[in-house]
């Protein structure tokens, strides 16, 4: 029996909070180069999907596909590990914050991206060593940080699966990021208390079962109490927000200060995404 797609359960209000950030979108467009046709795997509601190119959208969740706007192509119901396309049938392939949901099919799915694309494969993912040093994960949700280290494949693995010539670029997450992904919480502790922000973030959905639920039941509730109490002041929040971005001055090998004393009002991490671009081997 085929399991129900995860976002059929947790994705009902995804489009409300997970809106496309133009700066992240530009990084993706730059990585796609002059590709005129592409496949977007794990396309979801259509964020970060180019409107000026021929796009084939792949999305297993009916709930997510139903939230796509009218100016986007309809999404085909399929999964990353068995893409219904011929070899080298499109100029490029992309997957944005999706591969950690592919579970045991990650390698097969990434190899499928490489198989169908004549040109670049662009994968936007998270460096769990960096996100794990963000105050929310380091101080309150250490179990979730450990979980992320298991479910996010390393850049080395991605490069090996893709083959060819691989380039990795850091994509800073700005303070005013319009995409309320979990990493954007670095400057917005109030989102931990916001039901809209919580509903479509994996951390708060408890969609991954007892391990994540256990972490939420202790440290997450502690975090919510702290942020909702007088211990968290406006001055602390403003100090956190004083930086325009995390990640703009660091290379991928800067993984945060793991052994330093961490505080939610003085962030000691480099919050960013990674754009992994693979070109066909010459």
Secondary structure, 3 states (H helix, E strand, C coil): CCCCCCHHHHCCCHHHHECCCHHHHHHHHHHHCCCCEEEEECCCCCCCCCCCCEEEEECCCHHHHCCCCCCCCCEECCCHHHCCCCCCCECEEEEECCHHHCHHHHHHHHHHHHHHECCCEEEEEECHHHHCCCHHHHHHCHHHHHHHHHHCCCHHHHHHHHCCEEEEEEEEEECCCCECCHHHHHHCHHHHHCHHHHHCCHHHHCCCCHHHHHHHHHHHHHHHHHHHCCCCCHHHHHHHCCCCEECCCCCCCCCCCCCCCCECCECCCCCEEEEEEEECCC
